[in-house]
Amino acid sequence: MVMEKIEHVQEYTALITQEILDRYDGVVRVWDTPRSAIDGGQVVDKISQPTAVVVSEEEKDLYGSLPQRAKVRYGDGKEGWVLYQMIAKMGEESRTSP
């Protein structure tokens, strides 16, 4: 059973940086839903260049406190869901994830 806790957020700009791409073998997968392949999600795009995105929704963890996935808009009208650790909010471009 998939339990999604989706929160609409005030839109903000984030980046998929070269550092993030390098950490994940040069590609960030964009999903049609905030689910894994096991739960029925499908990859709809792959981002392989540093890209600015606009975040409009966040899927929180089971307790509703930590973002797990972000719904992003980018490019020429493309949108989908990415893992939250694969984006950096503006001003946090050099953050490192555990």
N, C-alpha and C positions, 0 to 999 in steps of 0.2 A: 504494500500500500504506500502510495506517495503522499506525503503531507507537505504541501507547499504553503508557506506563509509569505505572500507577496505584498509588498508595501509600495504604494506609489510615492515617489519622492519628488522634491523640487528638482527639476532637471539641472544637471551639472555636467561640465565637460571633464573628461578624463582622457588619458593617453594609453595607448599600447606602445610602449617604448621599445627601442632596440634591445635594451637590457632584458626586458621581459621576454621578447622573442627569443633571445639567446638562451635564456633559462629554460624555455619550453621547445627546444629543437627547431626554432625558427617559425613556428606556426601557432596561432591561437584559433581554436575551432569555435565557430558560431553555431549555436543550436537553435532549433525551432521552438523549443519549450525549455523551461528550467528543469530539465530531467536528464538523466544519463541515458546512454544507449540501452542499458538493461531495463530501464523504466519506460522505454518507448521514444526517447528523444532522438532526433536525427540532425546530423550536421548539415547545415544549409550553406555555409561558406567557410573559408579559411583565410585568415588575415596573416600575411607574411611580410608586411612592411609596417614601419611605425605609422600609427593611425590615430587621429583624434576621434573620439566618440562622445555621444551625448547619452548620459544615463537617465532613464525615466522611471525605472522600477528596480527594486531589489528583492531578491528572495532571501529571507532570513533563516537562521538555523531553527531548530525545533523549539528553542526557548524564545525566539523572536528578538534576539539581541545582536547577533553577528551576521553580516551579509555573507551569503554563500555564492550567489550568482547575481549578475546585473543584466538588465535588458538595455541594450545599446542600439543607437542609431548612428550610422556612419556612411561615408561614401555618398553615392547617388541614390539615397532613399532606402538603403539596405538596413535591416534590423534583425536582431536576434538576441540570444542569451549567451553570455560568456561567464566563466568562473571569475569570481570577484578578485581573486589574487592575480588575475591576468590583466588588470587595469591599474593605473595609478591616477589618483585624483590630481588635478592641477595643483602644483606646489609640493607634491609628494613623488615626483618623477623618479627620484633616486632611492626610494624606499626599498628595502629588501624584505622578502618574505621568509618565514621560517623554513 
